[in-house]
Amino acid sequence: MKTSFSLNLLLRDNIKTLVPYSSARDEYKGEASILLDANENAFGSPYSKNYNRYPDPLQHRVKEKLHHIKGVPIENIFLGNGSDEAIDILFRAFCEPGRDNVILVPPTYGMYEVSANINNVAYKKVVLTADYQLDLDRIAEAIDPYTKMIFICSPNNPTGNSIHRQDIETILVNFDGIVVVDEAYINFSRQPSFTQDLAEFPNLVILQTLSKAWGLAALRLGMAFAGKEIIEVFNKIKPPYNINQATQDIVLEALEGVDIVNEWIKEVVEEREKLAVALQTLPQVAHVTPSDANFILVKLEEPRALYNFLVSNGIIVRDRSKVALCEGCLRFTIGTPEENITLLENIRKFYDQSL
Ligand SMILES: *Cc1c(COP(=O)(O)O)cnc(C)c1O
């Protein structure tokens, strides 16, 4: 348990004093039967369902359900239009453009850097070690009085491995700024989530998403879990109606599907191990990084030519071969069993041809 964390010292001044937008629906209490406050169309929508009323700004019903699934209190949950919105709000809350900085630990998810650039916030890159773990000494050296956040993705994209929990805890305890732990792939991991540790780490912000294991990427629903005061800051900054009604309705129904999602996760993990084993038998495959995610990073011969061959056969994978520490690597998302077989057949065909 650390003692030196102070939200007030971290927040930008304009956010500290910000008076948030007050929506029509925020300004009354009690049962409403006639709503003439928000300039909506009182007749309905030209659609089979009515969407004429503004949605719940704080998505109470969705959060209630997530509380039951995740075991996180409602006051510790923020919902965003994808995780991307949560990442952007973090920069706008904590980083004064042109003054503050954040630490990124590449190779990792590209959005942290893009969001920093959009917000004109500097970043220091402390590359992972050769086995894709945190370089704690160099991170400690990189921290200065203007370092507001450190982004850690675990399981990491694009490498697939989990970051050692002990190392993340070391940073949580010793760094006074915000530690963002992006758990987009946590459902596929052997490691536990940090969601049960929020009380212990006041500077922890966990990101999760419905875009991966939950199969709802098109609905755009990202989650942030953090202490109550941080969540209140998020809610102050976000656009008032950031999660639309259609998304709230569909997500509420889809969250009933825990069982099917858990079955898919099991199947993806099985397929992941099968594909990894099959690839390792190929002499052209140098290394498959052990993965806790729904993809594998594979170091192999002629990555770019293989990538082009796969594309010409209608199979799209991710070329990471020019990324530092991922040299020579392609990233394969785990598909259905049939898709994985087709991928493997095409990889074999490519190398047989180039013999
Ligand atoms: C896919 C992914 C996300 C998800 O982003 P959404 O905006 O919620 O779809 C977040 N973080 C990482 C590391 C990812 O790979």
PDBQT file of the ligand as one rigid body, heavy atoms in Angstrom, charges set to zero:
ROOT
HETATM    1  C1  LIG A 401      -7.882  -4.532 -29.297  1.00  0.00    +0.000 C 
HETATM    2  C2  LIG A 401      -7.264  -3.809 -28.167  1.00  0.00    +0.000 A 
HETATM    3  C3  LIG A 401      -8.006  -2.907 -27.407  1.00  0.00    +0.000 A 
HETATM    4  C4  LIG A 401      -9.457  -2.717 -27.682  1.00  0.00    +0.000 C 
HETATM    5  O1  LIG A 401      -9.821  -1.483 -28.109  1.00  0.00    +0.000 OA
HETATM    6  P1  LIG A 401     -11.353  -1.142 -28.294  1.00  0.00    +0.000 P 
HETATM    7  O2  LIG A 401     -11.265   0.301 -28.615  1.00  0.00    +0.000 OA
HETATM    8  O3  LIG A 401     -12.051  -1.400 -26.979  1.00  0.00    +0.000 OA
HETATM    9  O4  LIG A 401     -11.901  -1.985 -29.392  1.00  0.00    +0.000 OA
HETATM   10  C5  LIG A 401      -7.411  -2.270 -26.334  1.00  0.00    +0.000 A 
HETATM   11  N1  LIG A 401      -6.129  -2.519 -26.025  1.00  0.00    +0.000 NA
HETATM   12  C6  LIG A 401      -5.395  -3.401 -26.719  1.00  0.00    +0.000 A 
HETATM   13  C7  LIG A 401      -4.002  -3.693 -26.309  1.00  0.00    +0.000 C 
HETATM   14  C8  LIG A 401      -5.931  -4.065 -27.820  1.00  0.00    +0.000 A 
HETATM   15  O5  LIG A 401      -5.178  -4.919 -28.518  1.00  0.00    +0.000 OA
ENDROOT
TORSDOF 0
